[in-house]
Amino acid sequence: MKNPQQLFEHMMQDNQCYLAPGAYDGLSARLVEQAGFEMVYASGGAIARSFGVPDIGLLSFTEVANRMEQMLDVIEIPMIADADTGFGNVVNLRRTVQHFARLGLAALHIEDQTFPKRCGHLAGKSIISTAEMTQKIAVAAAVKQSVCLIARTDAIAIEGIAGAIERSTAYAEAGADMIFVEAPESLAHIEQIARDVAIPKLINMFYGGKTPLIPKADLAAMGYKVIIVPSDLQRAAILAQQQVLSALYQDGDSQALQAQLVSFQEREQIVQTSTYLNIGHPHHASNS
């Protein structure tokens, strides 16, 4: 059986377009895999918000790496990681890429924002020079092992679409395997990126951001290889938890929302409780 890195490499060589929902912990990563998706995206923004803080570069390398490891431990499908800016300069980036490669990630993206960064769809971003970013990409490429190196640019908001395309070309030449132009603001932008960036492309699609929602089939026809949907699962979880908390506060229990809750048994099946309890006792299965 191919390992996740080999699976991802094989996927990148076929003619399909893949959707990678964003997860942020072991449970959400499990749910993505159980829903039938062939890859998962570890969203840096969603991971930050799961700590109760905004996506503005507050988490440390260690905090993010620990979460990535927790997610990888419970899934078999390839995972794409958000490596932000590499958590610092080129020296920090080198360590980040080496460590993420050892964890078994299939792919990771690094970006050209200044450190600390912020969510790509927030205002007030700033970016490093093309020369500094190409140096970071070259260093990352030298130590990435079998990981797919994705270069992200946030240049549209600062330098316009032409600047983003120019940077994408330079990043590809520096050793990136895939390009991620963040926050295109129109269908024309999306089409231009597809047309003018020669290597495989990743695009970020989610409701409520700066980028218009384009059907997967249309993006595939343009030549996009991976579509990430970073925060939809977390946004759904936030609303569901708010609704349950409201019922608990008003009624003292959640009986009114029973139809919206998985059962006790379903919950245990999702996290494979019986499988864990069966370790070392193959003839004494438990359905707890």
DALINUR-V372981 format. One line per field, one symbol per residue. burial: 1 if it has 24 or more other C-alpha atoms within 12 Angstrom, else 0. A space follows every 50 residues. Layout:
burial = ???
//
This chain:
burial = 00011111101100001111111111111111100011111111111111 00001111111001101111110111111111111111110111111111 10111111111111111111100011111101111111111011111111 11111111001011111111111111111111111000111111011111 11111100011011010011011111111111110000000001000000 00000000000000000001110000000000000000
//
